[in-house]
Amino acid sequence: MKPIIEYSDFRQFMLDYYEDRKHRSAFSWREFSKIAGFSSSSYMKVVCEGKSKLSRIGVERTGSAMGLVGFEMEYFRAMVEFGQAPTEEKKKAAYERMLSIAKVHKVRVMEGDLFEFYDSWQNPVVRELAPLMPGATPGEIAKQCYPDISAAEVQQSLNFLTKAGLLKKSGNNAFVLAETSIKGTPDATRLALRGMHRMMSKLATPAIDLPVNERNFSGVTMGLSRESYNKIETVLDECRQKIISIAAEDKNIEQVYRLNLQLFPLTKNVKECENENA
């Protein structure tokens, strides 16, 4: 079984612990729950299936049942909070504690690169721009970005991207795109992407002032049913995939663009409100 610090999903860690014990002995969900001090014989199974949560006391009991002590117990507490936090702010704080614990013990958390990549809009932009400017200094790359950034910020992105394997050096100040992709658990990926979407949405506002031949803005306000929403969501996803294919086939790239596809409610659900008031 992998060390706990290589996990970001506490339920997966508990499940792997159970499977490992079961493989080595006659271990059952009933015994697991009993050792953790829960009266329900299937409580640990229900938690692992995501049908129930661990309370603060439950976290301590479960960690003790799995023999966690010291930094491992501290990491488990943070991992449970990450998995159960009700807000994005609390989730991010818990994840940062996980990364901090891992760093102290010189272990790389599976999704650490995922969070760092999406922590700044500069990383995806520099990743696309640097290969287009072989031999360019960080300062020269910075001057090509519409939002003002410094040479030091570009250098920081380049250092991270090469360390993470997302860019490869091909000479002095020359880079090529690597095939490496950053993947994580769905929960971690959603949290990381929310921050990126916020940053990119803010960058869209000043872009309205660019020449009309360099940007495309359009929008429509409409009433929808859930069925129509789902159909439009499918069309948008198909459109996004087609656009990605067009970009992938381009052999004469000149600029780095960002495409935001946004469909969001401007009102509450009227029918749900009517049912609540009935």
C-alpha positions in Angstrom: 0.0 0.0 0.0 1.2 3.5 -0.9 2.3 5.9 1.9 -0.6 8.2 3.1 1.1 11.3 1.7 0.7 10.0 -1.8 -3.1 10.2 -1.4 -5.4 13.2 -1.7 -8.7 11.3 -1.3 -9.2 10.0 2.3 -11.9 7.6 1.2 -9.6 5.9 -1.3 -6.9 5.7 1.4 -9.3 4.0 3.8 -10.5 1.6 1.0 -6.9 0.7 0.1 -6.1 0.2 3.8 -9.1 -2.2 4.1 -8.2 -4.1 0.9 -4.6 -4.5 2.1 -5.7 -5.8 5.5 -8.3 -8.1 3.9 -5.7 -9.5 1.5 -3.3 -10.3 4.4 -5.9 -11.6 7.0 -9.6 -12.3 7.6 -10.4 -8.6 7.9 -14.0 -7.3 7.5 -15.9 -4.1 7.4 -17.5 -5.2 10.7 -14.1 -5.5 12.3 -12.9 -2.2 10.8 -15.9 -0.4 12.2 -15.6 -2.1 15.6 -11.9 -1.2 16.0 -12.7 2.4 15.1 -15.4 2.4 17.9 -18.5 2.7 15.7 -21.7 0.8 16.7 -22.8 0.3 13.1 -21.0 -2.7 11.6 -21.0 -1.2 8.1 -20.1 2.4 9.0 -16.6 2.3 7.5 -18.0 0.8 4.3 -20.6 3.6 4.1 -18.0 6.3 4.6 -15.8 4.8 1.9 -18.7 4.8 -0.5 -19.3 8.5 0.1 -22.7 7.9 1.7 -21.6 9.3 5.1 -19.1 11.7 6.6 -16.5 11.4 9.4 -17.1 13.7 12.3 -14.1 15.2 14.2 -14.3 12.4 16.7 -14.7 9.9 13.8 -11.6 11.2 12.2 -9.6 10.5 15.3 -11.1 7.1 15.8 -10.6 6.1 12.2 -7.0 7.3 12.1 -6.2 5.5 15.4 -7.8 2.3 14.0 -5.5 2.5 11.0 -2.4 3.0 13.2 -1.8 6.6 12.1 0.5 8.7 14.4 2.5 11.9 14.1 2.5 13.6 10.7 0.5 10.8 9.2 -2.4 11.5 11.5 -2.0 15.2 10.9 -2.1 14.6 7.1 -5.2 12.4 7.5 -7.0 15.1 9.4 -6.2 17.6 6.6 -7.2 15.1 3.9 -10.6 14.5 5.5 -11.2 18.2 5.8 -10.3 18.6 2.1 -12.7 15.9 1.1 -15.6 17.2 3.3 -15.1 21.0 3.3 -18.3 22.8 2.5 -16.6 25.7 0.7 -13.9 26.2 -1.8 -12.0 28.4 0.5 -11.8 25.7 3.2 -11.0 23.1 0.7 -8.0 25.1 -0.6 -6.8 25.8 2.9 -6.9 22.1 3.8 -5.1 21.1 0.6 -2.4 23.7 1.3 -1.9 22.0 4.7 -1.5 18.7 2.9 1.1 20.1 0.6 2.9 21.7 3.5 3.1 18.4 5.4 4.3 16.6 2.3 6.9 19.1 1.6 8.4 18.9 5.1 8.7 15.1 4.6 10.1 15.5 1.1 7.2 13.7 -0.6 5.4 14.9 -3.7 1.6 14.9 -3.4 0.0 13.5 -6.5 -1.9 16.7 -7.4 0.6 19.2 -6.2 1.6 20.2 -9.8 -2.0 20.4 -10.7 -2.7 23.1 -8.2 0.5 25.0 -8.9 -0.2 24.9 -12.7 -3.7 26.4 -12.3 -2.7 28.8 -9.5 -1.7 31.4 -12.0 -3.0 32.3 -15.5 0.7 32.9 -16.4 1.6 29.2 -16.4 -0.7 28.0 -19.3 0.1 31.2 -21.2 3.9 30.9 -20.8 3.7 27.2 -21.7 2.1 28.1 -25.1 4.2 31.2 -25.7 7.7 30.1 -24.9 8.0 27.5 -27.7 7.0 30.2 -30.2 9.9 32.4 -29.2 13.1 30.2 -29.3 16.0 32.1 -27.7 13.8 34.8 -26.2 14.7 36.0 -22.7 12.0 36.0 -19.9 11.8 39.8 -20.3 11.1 39.5 -24.0 8.4 36.9 -23.4 6.8 39.1 -20.7 6.5 42.0 -23.2 4.4 39.8 -25.5 1.7 39.3 -22.8 -1.3 41.6 -22.8 -1.7 41.6 -19.0 1.5 43.1 -17.5 3.8 40.6 -16.0 7.5 40.8 -15.1 10.5 38.9 -16.4 10.8 37.3 -12.9 7.2 36.0 -13.1 7.9 34.5 -16.5 11.1 32.9 -15.2 9.2 31.5 -12.3 6.7 29.9 -14.7 9.4 28.5 -16.9 11.1 26.9 -13.8 7.9 25.3 -12.7 6.9 24.1 -16.2 10.2 22.5 -16.9 10.3 20.9 -13.4 6.8 19.5 -13.9 7.7 18.2 -17.3 5.3 20.4 -19.2 8.1 22.1 -21.1 11.4 20.7 -22.3 14.5 22.7 -22.9 15.8 22.4 -26.5 18.7 24.9 -26.2 19.6 28.3 -24.6 16.3 29.9 -23.8 14.5 27.6 -26.2 11.6 25.3 -25.2 9.3 22.8 -26.8 6.0 21.5 -25.5 6.1 18.2 -23.7 3.3 15.6 -24.0 3.0 15.4 -20.2 -0.4 16.2 -18.9 -1.4 17.0 -15.3 -4.1 14.8 -13.9 -5.8 14.5 -10.5 -8.8 13.2 -8.7 -12.1 14.8 -9.9 -12.5 16.7 -6.6 -9.0 18.2 -6.7 -9.3 19.0 -10.5 -12.6 20.8 -10.0 -11.1 22.9 -7.2 -8.0 23.8 -9.1 -9.9 24.7 -12.3 -12.4 27.0 -10.4 -9.5 29.3 -9.5 -8.3 29.4 -13.1 -11.8 30.1 -14.5 -12.0 33.1 -12.1 -8.7 34.5 -13.2 -9.5 34.0 -16.9 -12.9 35.6 -16.6 -11.3 38.7 -15.1 -8.8 38.8 -18.0 -11.7 38.8 -20.5 -13.0 42.2 -19.3 -10.0 44.4 -20.5 -9.9 42.3 -23.7 -13.2 44.0 -24.8 -11.1 47.1 -25.6 -8.9 45.2 -28.1 -9.5 45.7 -31.8 -12.6 43.8 -33.0 -10.5 41.8 -35.5 -8.4 40.4 -32.5 -11.2 39.3 -30.2 -14.8 37.9 -30.5 -17.4 38.7 -27.9 -21.0 37.7 -28.1 -23.8 36.6 -25.8 -27.5 35.9 -25.4 -29.9 36.0 -22.4 -32.6 33.3 -22.7 -35.1 31.3 -20.7 -34.4 27.5 -20.5 -35.7 24.3 -19.1 -33.4 21.8 -17.5 -33.8 19.6 -20.6 -32.8 22.5 -23.0 -29.8 23.3 -20.7 -28.5 19.8 -20.9 -28.8 19.8 -24.7 -27.0 23.2 -25.0 -24.3 21.9 -22.6 -23.7 18.9 -25.0 -23.5 21.2 -28.0 -21.0 23.5 -26.2 -18.8 20.5 -25.3 -18.8 19.2 -28.9 -17.9 22.7 -30.1 -15.0 22.9 -27.6 -13.7 19.6 -28.7 -13.9 20.7 -32.4 -12.1 23.9 -31.6 -9.3 22.0 -29.8 -8.9 19.8 -32.9 -8.5 22.9 -35.1 -5.9 24.3 -32.8 -4.0 21.0 -32.6 -3.7 20.9 -36.3 -2.4 24.5 -36.6 1.3 24.4 -37.8 1.7 28.2 -38.0 0.9 29.5 -34.5 1.2 33.3 -34.1 -0.5 34.2 -30.8 -1.8 32.6 -27.6 -5.6 32.9 -27.2 -8.0 32.0 -24.5 -11.6 30.8 -25.2 -14.1 30.9 -22.4 -17.4 29.0 -22.9 -19.8 30.2 -20.2 -23.4 29.2 -19.6 -24.7 30.3 -16.2 -28.0 31.2 -14.5 -29.0 34.8 -14.0 -32.1 33.9 -11.9 -33.3 31.3 -9.4 -35.4 28.4 -10.6 -38.9 29.9 -10.8 -40.8 26.5 -10.6 -38.8 25.5 -7.5 -39.7 28.8 -5.9 -43.4 28.2 -6.7 -43.3 24.7 -5.1 -41.7 26.1 -2.0 -44.4 28.7 -1.7 -47.3 26.3 -2.4 
